[in-house]
């Protein structure tokens, strides 16, 4: 008990010295990883933390997420971590650049998803391990969330998310919740179910219609990469969660592009009639 009390006091003092509320008052209500920066061939992921009384930003390397995950896994061995709290797998630098724009962006999205699932658990959110992670390595200035893109009033889709998926006998169906906040409540939300391959079919058809505009094509977000079933178990829950997260991010980027959100192929994919 004495050792535990000393650890709590240490975290509380560190928090106060960083201009954060004492641990007894600190309650994390929201986290995001809006940006990353590369310094000396190392990617730092900027975590914006919103507490009950203030917000702040901490910078973490992937290896620090690994250490956090290892410690939490050990501390919660009896019950496990929340479903969906999937740490993106380690990739060897021999095969993949860890500071390439596409790699960093994908890892940023997955790390944000990981943290958000952690803090949905009340015990984990208030644990010493998580609080220490979210209050150390504080930045001198706060990083801003990405600003929402203003879209025309007459677009048919204003929001999209993929909150869950369904296991079928030999494939996965991803549940896409679509919304249009400008319609009457009874018509403002609907759901479609799609296989991963259907995302790629839609993306391929959309890109084909812009074949003559190389600059526009280069600006489009890419769907999650296809992966061989010989190397990956496509029915594994961690694999599915990672793919769900990346598909959601892809769609949320696509609906912010006016040419896409009005495209007949894209609208048909989302069951807009």
C-alpha positions in Angstrom: 0.0 0.0 0.0 2.8 2.4 0.9 4.5 1.7 -2.5 1.3 2.3 -4.3 0.6 5.5 -2.5 4.1 6.8 -3.3 3.6 6.0 -7.0 0.3 8.0 -7.0 2.0 10.9 -5.2 4.8 10.8 -7.8 2.3 11.0 -10.7 0.4 13.7 -9.0 3.5 15.8 -8.5 4.6 15.3 -12.1 1.2 16.4 -13.3 1.2 19.5 -11.1 4.7 20.4 -12.4 3.5 20.1 -16.0 0.6 22.5 -15.3 -2.0 19.6 -15.1 -4.6 19.0 -12.4 -3.6 16.7 -9.4 -4.3 13.0 -10.1 -7.3 13.0 -7.7 -8.9 15.6 -9.9 -7.6 14.3 -13.3 -10.2 12.5 -15.4 -9.5 11.9 -19.0 -12.6 12.4 -21.1 -11.2 12.4 -24.6 -8.1 11.6 -26.5 -7.1 12.0 -30.1 -3.9 11.7 -32.1 -4.4 14.5 -34.7 -0.8 14.8 -35.9 2.6 13.2 -36.1 6.0 14.7 -36.6 9.3 13.2 -37.7 12.5 14.2 -36.0 15.9 12.6 -36.8 14.3 9.6 -38.5 11.9 9.0 -35.6 8.1 9.5 -35.7 6.5 11.2 -32.7 2.7 10.9 -32.4 1.1 14.0 -30.8 -1.7 13.0 -28.4 -4.2 15.7 -27.5 -5.7 14.9 -24.1 -8.9 16.5 -22.8 -9.5 16.3 -19.0 -12.2 17.6 -16.8 -10.6 21.0 -16.4 -8.1 21.5 -19.2 -6.4 19.9 -22.3 -2.8 19.3 -23.2 -0.6 17.5 -25.7 2.0 14.8 -25.2 4.4 13.4 -27.8 5.1 9.6 -27.9 7.1 7.3 -30.0 5.7 4.0 -31.1 8.0 2.1 -28.7 6.4 4.0 -25.8 3.0 2.7 -26.9 4.5 -0.8 -27.0 5.8 -0.4 -23.4 2.3 0.9 -22.3 0.6 -2.0 -24.0 3.0 -4.6 -22.4 2.5 -3.1 -18.9 -1.3 -3.0 -19.3 -1.5 -6.5 -20.6 0.5 -7.7 -17.6 -1.5 -5.7 -15.1 -4.8 -6.9 -16.6 -3.9 -10.5 -17.3 -6.9 -11.8 -15.4 -9.5 -10.0 -17.5 -7.6 -8.8 -20.6 -7.9 -5.4 -22.3 -11.1 -4.0 -23.8 -12.2 -5.5 -27.1 -11.0 -3.2 -29.9 -7.9 -2.0 -28.0 -5.6 -3.4 -30.7 -2.1 -2.0 -30.8 -0.9 -1.8 -34.5 1.7 -4.5 -35.1 5.4 -3.8 -35.1 6.8 -3.5 -38.6 10.5 -4.1 -39.3 12.4 -1.1 -40.8 14.2 -3.5 -43.1 11.0 -3.9 -45.1 9.1 -0.6 -44.4 10.1 3.0 -43.8 8.7 4.0 -40.4 8.8 7.7 -41.4 7.1 7.6 -44.8 3.9 9.7 -45.0 1.5 6.8 -45.7 3.0 4.6 -43.0 3.0 7.3 -40.3 -0.6 8.3 -41.2 -1.9 4.7 -41.0 -0.1 4.1 -37.7 -1.5 7.5 -36.3 -5.0 6.4 -37.1 -4.6 3.0 -35.5 -2.9 4.4 -32.4 -5.7 6.9 -31.9 -8.2 4.0 -32.1 -6.2 2.0 -29.6 -6.1 4.9 -27.0 -9.8 5.6 -27.4 -10.7 2.0 -26.7 -8.5 2.1 -23.6 -10.2 5.2 -22.0 -13.6 3.8 -22.6 -12.8 1.5 -19.7 -13.3 3.4 -16.4 -10.7 1.5 -14.5 -8.1 1.8 -17.2 -8.8 5.5 -17.8 -8.1 6.2 -14.1 -5.2 3.8 -13.7 -1.7 5.0 -12.8 -0.2 3.4 -15.8 -2.5 5.2 -18.3 -2.4 8.5 -16.5 1.4 8.5 -16.3 1.5 7.8 -20.1 -0.9 10.6 -20.8 0.7 13.2 -18.6 4.4 12.7 -19.3 6.4 14.1 -22.3 4.1 17.2 -22.4 4.5 19.6 -25.3 4.9 23.3 -24.6 2.0 24.1 -27.0 -1.3 22.3 -27.6 -1.8 20.6 -31.0 -5.1 21.5 -32.7 -7.7 19.1 -33.9 -8.2 19.0 -37.6 -10.9 21.5 -38.6 -14.1 20.2 -40.2 -14.3 20.9 -43.9 -17.3 23.0 -44.8 -19.5 21.2 -47.3 -22.3 22.6 -49.5 -25.8 22.4 -48.0 -27.2 20.1 -50.7 -24.8 17.1 -50.3 -26.5 13.8 -49.5 -24.1 12.5 -46.9 -22.7 14.5 -44.0 -21.4 11.7 -41.7 -20.2 8.1 -41.9 -18.8 5.6 -39.4 -18.2 1.9 -39.1 -19.0 1.0 -35.5 -19.0 -2.7 -35.9 -18.8 -5.8 -38.2 -20.5 -9.1 -38.6 -18.9 -12.5 -38.8 -20.3 -14.5 -41.7 -19.3 -18.1 -42.5 -16.4 -17.2 -44.7 -16.2 -13.4 -44.8 -16.8 -10.2 -42.8 -19.5 -7.6 -43.3 -18.7 -4.1 -42.2 -21.6 -2.1 -40.8 -21.5 1.4 -42.3 -23.8 3.9 -40.5 -24.5 6.8 -42.8 -26.1 10.1 -41.9 -27.4 13.4 -43.4 -27.9 15.9 -40.6 -29.9 18.1 -43.0 -32.7 15.6 -43.5 -35.8 15.0 -41.4 -35.0 12.7 -38.4 -36.8 9.7 -39.8 -34.7 9.8 -43.0 -31.4 11.2 -41.6 -29.7 7.9 -40.7 -29.4 4.5 -42.4 -27.1 1.5 -42.5 -25.4 -0.5 -45.2 -23.3 -3.7 -45.0 -20.3 -4.2 -47.2 -17.5 -6.7 -47.7 -14.0 -5.4 -47.9 -13.8 -6.3 -51.6 -16.8 -4.0 -52.3 -14.8 -1.0 -50.9 -12.1 -1.7 -53.4 -14.6 -2.1 -56.3 -16.2 1.3 -55.5 -12.7 2.9 -55.2 -11.6 1.5 -58.5 -14.7 2.7 -60.3 -14.5 6.1 -58.8 -10.8 6.5 -59.8 -11.5 5.3 -63.3 -13.9 8.2 -63.8 -11.1 10.6 -63.0 -8.4 8.9 -65.1 -7.6 12.1 -67.0 -7.0 14.1 -63.8 -3.7 12.9 -62.3 -3.5 15.6 -59.7 -7.0 14.9 -58.4 -6.3 11.2 -58.3 -3.1 11.8 -56.3 -5.1 13.8 -53.7 -7.6 11.0 -53.0 -7.1 8.9 -49.9 -6.2 5.3 -50.5 -8.3 2.5 -49.2 -6.6 0.0 -46.8 -4.2 -2.3 -48.6 -5.3 -5.7 -49.6 -3.5 -8.5 -47.7 -2.9 -12.1 -48.7 -5.0 -14.7 -46.9 -1.9 -16.9 -47.0 -0.1 -14.5 -44.7 -3.0 -13.0 -42.7 -6.0 -14.6 -41.0 -8.8 -12.4 -42.3 -11.2 -13.8 -39.7 -9.0 -12.9 -36.8 -10.6 -10.2 -34.5 -7.5 -8.1 -34.3 -7.1 -8.1 -38.1 -10.7 -7.2 -38.5 -10.6 -4.4 -36.0 -7.6 -2.8 -37.7 -9.3 -3.1 -41.1 -12.6 -1.6 -39.6 -10.7 1.4 -38.3 -8.8 2.1 -41.5 -12.0 1.7 -43.6 -13.8 4.1 -41.4 -11.0 6.7 -41.7 -11.0 6.2 -45.5 -14.7 6.9 -45.8 -14.5 9.9 -43.5 -11.8 11.4 -45.7 -13.8 10.6 -48.9 -17.0 12.4 -47.8 -15.0 15.6 -47.3 -14.2 15.8 -51.0 -17.1 17.4 -52.9 -16.4 15.6 -56.2 -16.6 12.3 -54.4 -19.6 12.9 -52.1 -21.6 13.8 -55.2 -20.2 10.9 -57.3 -23.0 8.4 -58.4 -20.8 5.4 -57.8 -19.9 6.5 -54.3 -23.5 7.4 -53.5 -24.7 4.0 -54.7 -22.2 2.3 -52.5 -23.7 4.2 -49.5 -27.2 3.3 -50.7 -28.2 6.9 -51.4 -31.1 6.9 -53.8 
